[in-house]
Amino acid sequence: MLGGLFGVASKDDCAKELFFGTDYHTHLGTEVGGLALLDGDITIFSHDISNSQFKSKFGKHYGKLKGKLGIGVISDTKEEQPIKFEAKIGNFALCTIGLIKNSKELYAELVKEGATFKKSRQKAGATILNQTEIVGELICRGASIADGIAKMYEKIEGSISLLLLSENERAIYAVGDTFPLVVGSKEQSWAVASETTGFPNLGYEAFKFLDYREIVSFDENGLKTRVPTHGKKRFCPFLHVYSGFPASDFYGINSEIVRERCGGFLAENDNVKADLVLGIADSGLPHSVGYVKRKIEIAKEKIREYLSEFKQGKIASEELEKRVNAILELVAPLRRPLIKYTPGWGRSYIPPVQRKRELIAKYKQVPNPQMIRGKSIILVDDSIRRGTQLQNLLRDKILPFKPKEIHGRIASPPQLHPCIFDLTTKNSDLATHKSLNGIEQGSDFADYIDPSTEKYKGMVEEIRKRIGFTTLRFLTLEEMIRAVIEAPNNQNLKREDLCTYCWTGRF
């Protein structure tokens, strides 16, 4: 259900910024890309990008794109968008990201009410739905665009973020959900995006992080709040931990900094001696940077403490040397015994088909045997979900080259539940549930969240053996929450705003 949105309203032609701003969200989707521009009428371009990048598919349109307002989408679902609607509330183009869990029921209800669908249809006994079309049909039933969006949210079960380009009002409407949106501004134009990544190179500064389901509209002259939500938020912290681009800020909190903080928590109280630290590229790399950074900080703190004791005559020079050597043995360099082959390889987490995920994971990482052989390695990764890719990575790319040890350090807690909006993963697919087969099955997983319990320790031990690590440690839920909300520049994101369903089962 990942995806990215970008929209821009400019006093000049916005086509260049729309093109590159949308492209800066390529890391969030692999299936469909689309643009809609307003230049008198609304013009729409949509392409399958499953076998090519956004730039290569849309480059042929680049010189023809024209308009002062436009919206774009990168999606991980195979649904054509943006879609144009002609309704009593005016003509508009719409693009969405997210998931509607009750889409079949809404489709049947809308058909019964007389809606005519063009993208959603019945075929060979199956209902093939386009959720953007369903969202648009629900909006069309409002007294106005803002009213239609608000009523749409009353009907859906799920999470939908959207951009709507109104032809009659010459404005862009924007709403963020669990995956939020941010508004940027500069002298001649305004923009909205799923991530701030594209803002610096296009000259924008973040102006406002939209609250949960806050409805706003903007044109080249400014921003209007249509339906406020008074600071209400519901945020997926996995955007900080993994899926968001490292340079992006969410509610003022930078993703790269959060990942370094996660690695820092992993480093504390970890007394493993190793020859090197490996961050699984790309997402595990900032976590591994944070791990090594914190180890260096701890060593400096300890050495200053030991020197103070030595100067006060509390310890002898031999004891000082012994302590300093012991603490330095816990500081291993960050190195690259696995290297990602070119940025062209996609993200193995996103594709909806397991076979494609495993194919990308297999070929994008290239081992460097001379850095592996005989070494004790601390391997840092962002998460373990199914565990299949990490198990295959150790089996095929590390263990054949005879390392001495492999210590797994995972920068998020064990996931006990698939994302509530993930329709491609079952409970039984998760590494935690596979490990529970060897311990105890049950519906109450509270003891498996608490690292102090024997059930948690037993589960982690089973995962360790299944994947092939020498030792294994996960970040705790409390450490992950602190890594996010205690990070610098937090703009009022609280722990109660975080969705922790993947770990706790509570939404």
Secondary structure, 3 states (H helix, E strand, C coil): CCEEEEEEEECCCCHHHHHHHHHCCHHHCCCEEEEEEECCCEEEEEEECCCCCHHHHHHHHHHHCCCCEEEEEEECCCCCCCEEECCCCCCEEEEEEEEECCHHHHHHHHHHCCCCCCCCEEECCEEECCHHHHHHHHHHCCCCHHHHHHHHHHHCCEEEEEEEEECCCCEEEEECCCCCCEEEEECCEEEEECCHHHHHHHCCEEEEECCCCCEEEEECCEEEEEECCCCCCCECCHHHHHHCCCCCEECCEEHHHHHHHHHHHHHCCCCCCCCEEEECCCCCHHHHHHHHHHHHHHHHHHHHHHHHHHHCCCCCHHHHHHHHHHHHCCCCCECCCEEECCCCCCCCCCCCCHHHHHHHHHHHEEECHHHHCCCEEEEEECCCCCCHHHHHHHHHHHHHHCCCEEEEEECCCCCCCCCCCCCCCCHHHCHHHHHHCCCCCCCCCHHHCCCCCHHHHHHHHHHHHHHCCCEEEECCHHHHHHHHHCCCCCCCCCHHHECCHHHHCCC
